[in-house]
Structures are given as structure tokens and as C-alpha cells.
Amino acid sequence: MISEIVDNRRLGTFLSSIDADLAARAKAKGCAHCGGTLHSATYARKPRGLPDSSEQTDWRRHSFCCQTCRRRTTPASVRFLGRRFYAGTVVVLMPAMDDGVTNRRIEELRHVLGVHRRTLLRWRHWWRTAFAVTPFWSVARSSLVPPPNVTALPAGLLKRFVGPDDTTRLVQCLRFLVPLHSPYGDHNC
């Protein structure tokens, strides 16, 4: 299921359009440092964790450079989740496997997506410890009724969103997480 969602071309296009909207809003605000005009400074990025068969080729990261002070502004993204090397969909979905993490599943995911067991365990640890104590989560969880148990993250978070399918719930979750990964509120894992 995870590889099907990650390799879904329509989902990739939709997430790209969300990122384009976030970038347009950031550009309209101007430079956060001096208020100057922002000019495009996008760059290519190839996130890890995508199947080799992934047809999505537009992995450009929206970014801007100030005309006045030359400082970079990189808007939030639903595809990249801050500075993480892996695609956002993978960082959310893999630690949320409801059926549990078995050696066979880990080996399949490693073969298809190139994600190692240590990485998956590190993500789970991040969701349940570092993420759970962020100022973002302490405020945002109150909008989820009932708030998910920390030991059930991120699966419990995904279950709080309503939609006809897993892909819709994933997109809602990624949009919910955007403030966490804003340029000035990034928390690495």
C-alpha cells in the first residue's frame, strides 16, 4: 500500500500544486528579514524513499532570494517536510504502519523504497518523543478530538482525518503538519 501511494502520479501532482500555493503566499509576503522583493531561486531536489519506478519528475524545491539583502526564503512544503532527506509521504506513512513492523515488511520496504530499519525506528522515535513535545503539537493536538495518544503517532494522527481513502487522509495530514516545517520552525529528525 505504501509504495502505491508514494508512486501515485496524481498525488505527486496535487502535492506539487499545494507547494506552489505555499510558495506564492511566501513570495507575496516578501522577505521576512528586510521586507524586500523575493525572486525565484528554486533548486532541484531528489528526496529519498521513492520507488525507482516513480514517474514524478518535478522535484524542484520552491525557494526565493531577496533582492535587497540576498537572504534565502524557503517556504514550507508538503512534499519535503523541512530539511528531511526523505519524501514527506514516506516519513508519515512508514512509521504509521498499522499492521506492525515485521522483518519481512522491513525487507520489502528496503528493497522498494531504500529505507533501512534504523531509519524507520529513528522516525518512530522522533514522532513519539521529539515531535510530541514541540510547541506546534502542544497547540495543534487540541484541534483533534480526541487527541491521538503519543504512543500511537503518526498512525493515530492519520486516523483523525476523514476522507474516502488513505491518500486523502495523508494529504490532509501533510497540510496539517505544514506549520511544523515552516522555515523558522523546522525540527530535524
C-alpha positions as CSV (number, residue, x, y, z in Angstrom):
1,M,0.0,0.0,0.0
2,I,2.8,2.5,0.9
3,S,4.6,2.1,-2.4
4,E,1.3,2.5,-4.3
5,I,0.6,5.8,-2.5
6,V,4.1,7.1,-2.9
7,D,4.2,6.2,-6.6
8,N,0.8,7.8,-7.3
9,R,1.4,10.4,-10.0
10,R,-1.9,12.2,-9.3
11,L,-0.9,12.6,-5.7
12,G,2.5,13.9,-6.7
13,T,0.9,16.5,-8.9
14,F,-1.6,17.5,-6.3
15,L,1.2,17.9,-3.6
16,S,3.2,20.0,-6.1
17,S,0.2,22.3,-6.6
18,I,-0.1,22.7,-2.8
19,D,3.6,23.5,-2.6
20,A,3.2,26.1,-5.4
21,D,0.4,27.7,-3.5
22,L,2.5,27.9,-0.3
23,A,5.4,29.3,-2.4
24,A,3.1,32.0,-3.9
25,R,1.9,33.0,-0.5
26,A,5.5,33.3,0.8
27,K,6.6,35.3,-2.2
28,A,3.7,37.7,-1.7
29,K,4.7,38.4,1.9
30,G,8.2,39.5,0.8
31,C,11.4,39.0,2.7
32,A,10.9,38.2,6.4
33,H,14.2,39.9,7.2
34,C,14.0,43.3,5.4
35,G,10.7,43.3,3.5
36,G,12.4,43.3,0.1
37,T,11.1,41.7,-3.1
38,L,11.7,38.0,-3.4
39,H,12.9,36.5,-6.7
40,S,12.8,32.8,-7.6
41,A,15.7,30.6,-6.6
42,T,14.2,27.1,-6.9
43,Y,16.5,24.2,-7.0
44,A,16.3,20.5,-7.9
45,R,15.9,18.0,-5.2
46,K,15.6,14.2,-5.3
47,P,14.2,13.0,-2.0
48,R,15.0,9.5,-0.8
49,G,12.4,6.8,-0.2
50,L,10.8,6.9,-3.6
51,P,10.5,3.8,-5.7
52,D,12.7,3.7,-8.8
53,S,9.6,3.5,-10.9
54,S,8.3,6.8,-9.6
55,E,7.2,8.8,-12.5
56,Q,7.1,12.1,-10.7
57,T,10.0,14.1,-12.2
58,D,9.2,17.6,-10.9
59,W,11.1,17.5,-7.7
60,R,12.0,21.2,-7.6
61,R,12.1,22.9,-4.2
62,H,10.5,26.3,-4.2
63,S,12.8,28.9,-2.8
64,F,13.4,32.6,-3.1
65,C,16.2,35.1,-2.8
66,C,15.7,38.7,-1.5
67,Q,16.6,41.4,-4.0
68,T,17.7,43.7,-1.2
69,C,19.5,41.6,1.5
70,R,20.1,38.5,-0.6
71,R,18.9,36.2,2.1
72,R,17.1,33.0,1.1
73,T,13.5,32.3,1.9
74,T,12.3,28.7,1.5
75,P,8.6,28.3,2.1
76,A,7.0,25.3,3.9
77,S,6.4,22.2,1.8
78,V,4.1,19.2,2.0
79,R,6.4,17.2,-0.2
80,F,9.7,17.7,1.6
81,L,8.8,18.3,5.3
82,G,11.5,20.7,6.1
83,R,15.1,19.5,5.7
84,R,14.5,15.8,5.7
85,F,16.1,13.8,3.0
86,Y,13.1,11.5,2.6
87,A,9.8,12.4,0.9
88,G,7.2,13.6,3.3
89,T,4.7,10.9,2.4
90,V,7.3,8.3,3.4
91,V,8.2,10.0,6.7
92,V,4.5,10.0,7.7
93,L,3.3,6.6,6.2
94,M,6.1,4.2,7.1
95,P,6.2,4.7,10.9
96,A,2.4,4.6,10.8
97,M,2.1,1.0,9.6
98,D,-0.9,-0.4,11.5
99,D,0.0,-4.0,10.9
100,G,3.2,-3.6,12.7
101,V,6.8,-3.7,11.6
102,T,7.9,-7.2,10.7
103,N,11.3,-8.3,9.3
104,R,9.6,-9.3,6.0
105,R,7.9,-5.8,5.7
106,I,11.1,-4.0,6.5
107,E,12.9,-6.0,3.9
108,E,10.2,-5.3,1.3
109,L,10.3,-1.6,2.0
110,R,14.0,-1.5,2.0
111,H,14.0,-3.2,-1.4
112,V,11.3,-1.0,-2.9
113,L,12.0,2.4,-1.2
114,G,15.5,2.0,0.1
115,V,14.6,2.8,3.7
116,H,16.6,0.9,6.3
117,R,15.3,-0.5,9.6
118,R,17.3,2.0,11.6
119,T,15.8,4.9,9.7
120,L,12.3,3.7,10.3
121,L,13.0,3.2,14.1
122,R,14.5,6.7,14.2
123,W,11.4,8.2,12.6
124,R,9.1,6.4,15.1
125,H,11.3,7.6,17.9
126,W,11.1,11.2,16.6
127,W,7.3,11.0,16.2
128,R,6.8,9.7,19.8
129,T,9.4,11.8,21.6
130,A,10.7,15.0,19.8
131,F,7.5,15.7,17.8
132,A,5.3,15.1,20.8
133,V,7.0,17.9,22.8
134,T,7.1,20.5,20.1
135,P,5.2,23.7,20.7
136,F,3.4,23.0,17.4
137,W,2.0,19.7,18.7
138,S,1.1,21.1,22.1
139,V,-1.2,23.6,20.4
140,A,-2.3,21.6,17.3
141,R,-3.4,18.4,19.1
142,S,-6.2,20.4,20.8
143,S,-7.9,20.7,17.4
144,L,-8.1,16.9,17.1
145,V,-10.9,15.3,19.1
146,P,-9.9,13.1,20.8
147,P,-6.2,13.9,20.5
148,P,-4.1,10.9,19.4
149,N,-2.1,9.1,22.1
150,V,1.6,9.8,21.7
151,T,2.4,6.1,21.6
152,A,0.2,5.8,18.5
153,L,1.9,8.6,16.5
154,P,1.8,9.0,13.5
155,A,-0.9,6.4,12.8
156,G,-3.2,8.0,15.4
157,L,-2.7,11.3,13.7
158,L,-3.6,9.9,10.3
159,K,-6.8,8.3,11.7
160,R,-8.1,11.8,12.9
161,F,-8.5,12.9,9.3
162,V,-11.7,12.0,7.4
163,G,-11.7,11.0,3.8
164,P,-12.8,8.4,1.3
165,D,-9.3,6.8,1.1
166,D,-5.8,6.7,2.6
167,T,-4.5,9.1,0.1
168,T,-7.0,11.8,1.0
169,R,-6.2,11.4,4.7
170,L,-2.5,11.6,4.0
171,V,-2.9,14.9,2.1
172,Q,-4.9,16.3,5.0
173,C,-2.2,15.2,7.5
174,L,0.6,16.7,5.4
175,R,-1.3,20.0,5.2
176,F,-1.9,19.9,9.0
177,L,1.8,19.5,9.5
178,V,2.9,22.4,7.3
179,P,3.3,24.9,10.2
180,L,5.7,22.5,11.9
181,H,8.0,22.6,9.0
182,S,7.9,26.3,8.2
183,P,11.3,27.9,7.5
184,Y,11.6,29.2,11.1
185,G,10.1,26.2,12.9
186,D,11.9,23.2,11.4
187,H,12.7,20.3,13.7
188,N,15.1,17.8,12.2
189,C,14.7,14.1,12.7
